[in-house]
Amino acid sequence: MTPPPARWILHADMDAFFASVEQRDHPELRGRPVIVGATSARGVVAAASYEARRYGVHSAMPGFRAHALCPQGVFLPSDIAHYAAVSAEIHAVFARFTPLIEPVALDEAFLDITGSVGLFGGPGALAHQLKQAVLKQTELRVSVGLAPNKLVAKIACSLGKPDGLRIVHPHDVERLLADLPVRRLWGVGPVLGEQLDALGIRTCGELAAYPAEELGRVLGERAAELRDFARGTDSRPVEPDREPKSYGEENTFETDVRARDTVTAVITAHAEAVARRVRRDGYRGRTVTVKVKLGRARGQRVSRGDGGVSEPDYPLLTRSRTLRQATDDDARIREVAIALWDAAAIEEPIRLLGVSLSGLEPAASRQLPLFPDKKERLGAALDAIQDRFGRDAIGRAVATPHKITHGRQKKRGES
Ligand SMILES: [Mg+2]
């Protein structure tokens, strides 16, 4: 049998993207700790410059904590519409190197460059040219990881940050992963991490070497894929036309939370983030889901008769409501999510909270100004577009409705 052709997958991830855009646009912020998205104590950090990271600030951190760690930080509101425009520029640069691009986030993408490495003088030369091209076009730095598959490319990229260029050849994959903590693997969160800990598995090497049958007994269906990942095996293709099934945001609290104020603040942040992403990608959704993980573990870690270990688990609750009208509006998503939270009547502290929107449909089917109560917002959106793109942009924007939804974003300086 002939082996399958070797692939080259490139993972590109902009360094501290939102914060870097702000520092680029405002030279006086360069060299200073810039924190985006936590302008109020109730906000959540969307991005932290490397200067801010030295104080321990990182993305997804609650605003009050970021303010405590770095009181001298420059806290800026997220200007997502602007970052999305920069992101589009970056993706246009990527497209010079391959048509096979799978966007993962505004600042992150997978590129299958198998077919084009020859044109650019090899994988390393291509990666170098891509980094230079992004820098020249946007004055922003991108870290790049190159490997035979997505899993290893992403790991390589993260190991090289910032401004990294890391190539992992097929024969180096095993050595790279051997000492890597299992928690760096795709899909290994805190709970699974603890389960693996209990088995004495800390590194990918240990996981790869663990007896398959026993692993299967403890982890069930996930065992096989996890073991493959630990060996650096990942056959998932780069999917350029990935259609999202849902958009979700979630966070795990540093300490368990029960106060309704905190919960509603986090739901608000999640609803805004979900709505932003949905609008950016031109969708609306009908089903709002709230996901909650309770703080108190059920059960103890005990050895079972069959030699496996039964782990404590944190009960997961989900509550959904399907709306008659699909929405991409953060206020609507927030309202439904808070109603779901209240109806769930959870009395005990929680460790994780998530909000998602599913049942997606393209926003292009939107009936534009028919609903009187939406007129005001639409007007504001048009103003925002004019501010951003100039007066003659309006005609174009109306022809492509999702442009309008970009304009609904907060303008810089609004609170
Ligand atoms: Mg990034």
Residues whose N, C-alpha, C, O or C-beta is under 5 A from the ligand:
A	BS01	MG	D13 M14 D15 A16 F17 D107
